Amino acid sequence: MRNLLSISIDTTLFPWAKRTPTDGLRATIAVAIALLIGQLAGHSGAGAIAAGSAFTIGFAVFHEALASALLSMGLLTLGIASATLAGSLGAQSTWIVLILAVLAAINYALLADLGPTAGWIGQQCAVFVVVASFFTQGIHYAIGRTSMVLAGGALQMLVFTAFHFLRHHAAEAAAPPLATRLRMRMRMLFTRLRDELHPTHDTVSYALRLAITLLLCTAIYRLFHIRNGYWAPMTGLLVLKPQWTNTLSRGIARFIGTLVGAGIAFLIALYVPLNTPVVLFLVIGFAWASIAVQAVNYAAFSLFITLYIVCLFHFGGFSEASAAHIRLFNTALGGAIALLVDVTSKLITRQRTSRHTSQTANFVQ
């Protein structure tokens, strides 16, 4: 009963005081600039990739590494660019993609053991590996996609820096030199790595469950050639948590949000004239809403991010209705596999514990 109550609260609670509309507005400026440049240059697909990178990097303001959002942005930009390059280069081989999925799962689990910010960076790197490994266009595409990821991250960092110094110019003038602050932060980082990176049994178990989930999702979508099947392992990666109740709660919230978002996207496709200016406005609006409610409720966040991605796919040649249906199917598939892996692991652990307890009792007798 307590687990069910926890799941219900995690899925339905809406602490509106945690909304972040101002941060969302600042973060979407870089998204808008990337999309506009792509349109003006005649490369809307490249602009969409850069916008997606800028969108992800924008969340770093909520995950400050060593009290520096800019440092988080820089680390994440390098991380997702490296992940994009690795995934794109290995995309043509299913075996390489499966190996990358395992490495991404292990990296995510180990970084999560360091803390929320490190875990979030590991999670986003894993997401970009999963996404990039779907596209099998070769080395030139891999370099181009990686360049756009770097460009989007750099653009978001530039916008953030401009706002930061405009608001905190006096404080920055009185602060220690940048080189001194960087040395202090790097020293703190190495200290934390030395003192805290000691994988526990729970960390190993979590890494194993993540790896199995990504392997199953990836193998299924590549075996059956599921359209945009990378959404399945991406969903599994995002909903799987160390505790199974959190996995169930996150999976339910993501499915509900995606279902409602897909329904709204289908209605928009039917009744709204989707010319380029309208789609640009919708992408920017839904990107802002996603960031604004990211700490309020995961179902609401999933709703808006579904709408954002479905509209963003317009620049990749997808119809909004088609993209909504595909995302809904893959979300259900990835969430179901994550939950199945988590429940199976829990049952195996319970059986082993029961067997060990029984053997101990017999030995004592």
N, C-alpha and C positions, 0 to 999 in steps of 0.2 A: 504493500500500500504506500509506503514511504517513497519507493522508487517511482511509482505511478504519479504521485503528487509532485515529485521533483521534475518529472518529464513534463507534466502539465504546466508547471510554473515557468520552466525554461522556454516552453513553446509559446505561451500566451501572454507573458508579462511584457508590458510596454512602459518602461521608465522614461517618459518623455523628457525628463530633466537632462538626460544624457545625449540629447540630440546635438548635432554639430553643424548647423547650417552655414556659419561663417567659414569654417574650415573647408566645407564642401564647395562653397563658392570660389575660394582661392584655388583649390585643387583643380577645378574644372576649367580654369582659364587656360592652362597648358593643353588640356584635351581639346578645347575649342581651337586654339592656335594650330595644333598639329593637323586637325581635320581641315581647316581652312587652307593651310599651306598645301596639303595634299590635293585639294580640289583645284587650287589656282595653278599648281604645277602639272596637273593632268595625271596624277598618280594617287587616286583616291584610296586604293588598297594599301599603299605604303603609308599614307597619312593615317589610315585606320590602325595599322600596327603601332605606329608611333603614339597615337592617341591612347591605345590600350596600355602601352607601357607607362605613359604619363599618368593614366588613371590609377594603375597599381602603385606607382611610386608616391602618388598623392596620399595614400593611406599611411605612409611612414610618419606623418605628423602625430599619429596616435601610438607609434612604436619607437620611442626615442632610445637609441643605443648610446649608453653612457651620457645621458642628458643632452644629446644632440640629435635633433631630427634630421639635420643636414647630413650627418655622418650615417644615419640609418638609410637615407636616400642614396648616398654614394655606394654604400655596401650592397644595397639591394639592386641598384642599377647594374653594377658589375656582376652580381650573382645571377640575375635573370638573363643578362646578355650572354654570359658563359653557358647557362642552361639552354638558351635558345640555340646557340651555335652547336652544342653537343647534340641536342635533340634533332636539329635539322640535318646535321651530317650523318647521323645514324638512322634516319627515318626509313631508308630503303631496305633495311634488314630488320626483320621481326625479332631475331635473336638479340641484336644490338639494342633495339628498343626495350626489350624485356630486361636486359642487363641494366640499362639506364634507369628503368623504373625501380629496380631493386636498390640501386645506389642512391636514387633520390629519396626513397623511403627511409633508408638508413641515415642519410644526412639529416633529413627532417627530424627524425626521432632523437638523434644525438643533440642537435641544436635545441630542440624543445626542452631537453634536460637542463640546458643552461638558463632558461628563462623565457618569458613570453615574447620578448622582442626577437631574440635569436631564433626561437621556434617559428615565429611568423615569417622571418626572412627565409628560413629553410623551407617552409611551406610554399611560399611564392616561387622559389627556385624550382621546386618540384613541379608546381603547376606549369611553369614555362617549359620545362623539359617535356612534360606530357603533351602540351599543345604543339610544340615545335616538331615533335617526333611523328606527328600525323601527316605532315606535308613532305612529300617525297620529290621535290623539284630539283634537287642536286645542289652542288657547292655554291653556284652563283646566287641561287635563291637563299641559301643558308647565310651567306655573307650579307646579302641585302637585308634580310629580315633582322639579323643581329644588329646591323647598322641602324635600322629604324628603332629598335628597342633602346639602343644607346642614345639615339637622338631624343626619343620621348622622355627618357629618364633625365637627360641633361636639361631639357626644356623645363621640366617640372622643378628641378633643382634651381634653375635660374629664376623662375617665377617666385619660388619660395624665398630665395635669398633676397630678392628685391623687396618683397613685403616685410621680411624679417628686419632688414636694415632700416627701412622706412619707419617701422614701429619702435625699434630698439636702438636707434642711432647713438643716443647718449650713453646707454649702457654698454654698447660695443666699444665706444671710445675709451671708457674707463676700464675695460676688461684687459686681462693679460694678452700679450701677443698671440696670434693664431698658432705659430709654431709651438709655443709653450703649452697651449691648451691641447694641441694634437698629441704632443708627447705624453702629457698627463693622461689623456684618454686611452692611448695605446698601452701605457703601463697598466692602467686599470683593467683593460681588456685581457692582457696576458695573465694578470693575476687571477682574474675570474676563470679563464680557461684552465690554469694550473690547479686551482683549488676546487672547481666545481664539476669539471668534466670527468666524472667517474660513473660510467653506465651501471645502472642498477638492474635487477631482474625485471622490474616493471618497464624500464626503458627498452631492454632487449625484447620483451614480449610485445611492446607497442610497435617496435621496428619490424618484427616478424609479421604482425597483423597487417601493418601498412603494406609491406612488401607483397604479401599474399593477395591482398585486395587489388593492388595495382597490377600485379601479374594476371589475375583472373580477368579484370576489366579490360586490360589491354589485349590479352589473347583473344577474348571473345569478339571485341570490335574489329580486330584485324582478321580474324578467321572468317567472320561473316560479312566483312566489308561494310560495316555500319557507317552510314553517312555522318560525318563529324563525330565519330565515335569517341574521340578524346574527351568529350564531356563526361563519359561514364567514369573513367579512372580519375578525372579531375574531381567529380562529385564524391567518389569514394575517399579520395585524399582529404577533402575538406570536411566531410562529416564524421570520419572515423576519429574517435577520441580515446584517451587512455581508459576511461570508464564507460562501460557499455550503455548505461543510462544516458550519458551525454551523447553517445553516438546515436541512440534512438531518438532523443530529443532533437538533435541537430538534423538528422535525416528527415524526421517528420516536418520540421519547420522549413527545411529547404524544399521538400516536395510540395508542400502547401503553397509556399511563396512562388515556386516555379509554375505550378498549376494555374494560380491566379494570374501571374504575369503573362503566361502563354495565352490565356483566355483574353486578357486585355489587348495583347499584341495582335491577336487574330481579329478582334473588333476594330482596332486601329487600321489594320490592313484592309478591312472591308469598307470603312466609312470615312477615312481620312485621305485626302489627296497627297500621296507621299512623293512630292517632288524634293529635290535636293535641299532647299532651304528649310522645309518642314522637317525632314529627317535630321538635319544638323541641329535644329532646335530641340527635337525630341531626344537625341543622343546626349546633348549637353544637359538638358533638364533631368533626364533619368540618371546620368552620372552624378549630378549634384545631389539628387534625392538618395542615391545609394550611399554616398559618403555621409550625408546628413543623418541617416538613421542607422548607420553601421553598429552603433553601440546601444541602440534602443531595442531592436527585436530582429532576430535572425530571419524570421519568415518575411518581415517587411523588407529587409535588406535583400533577400533572395528575389522577392517580387520585382524590386526596382532594378536590380542588376540583370535579371532576365530581360526586362524591357530594354535596358541599355544595350545589352549584347545583341538582342534581336534587331534593334534598329541600326546598330553599328555594322551588322552583317549586310545591310543594304549596300555598303560601299564595297563589299566583296562579291556582289552579284546575286545574293540570295533574296528571295521574297520574304517579307516579314512573317507571313503565315507559315511558310515552309520551315523557316528557322525556328519558330515557336514550337512546332510539332516535334522536330528533331531534338531540340533541347529537352523537352518534357520527357520523351522516351529515354534518352540517355541519362537524364537525372534519376529517373525511376530505377534504371538498370544499375547505375553506380551505387545509389543509396541502398538498394536491396542487397547487393553483393557485400558492401561494407557491413551491413547489419548481420548478414549471414555469417561472415567471417568472425565478427565480434561475438555473436551468440555461441557459435561452435567452439571458439576458444574458451569462453566462459564455462561451457559444459565440460570440456576436457579438463580444465583446471579443477572444477568441482569434483569430478570423478577421481582425479589423482589425489586430491585432498582427502576425500572420503576413504579411498583405499589405504592411504598412508595412516590415517587415524585408526582404521580397523586393524592394520598390521601392528601398530604400536600398542593397541589395547590387547591383542593376542599375545604379544611379547611380554607385556607386564603380567598377564595372567599366568 
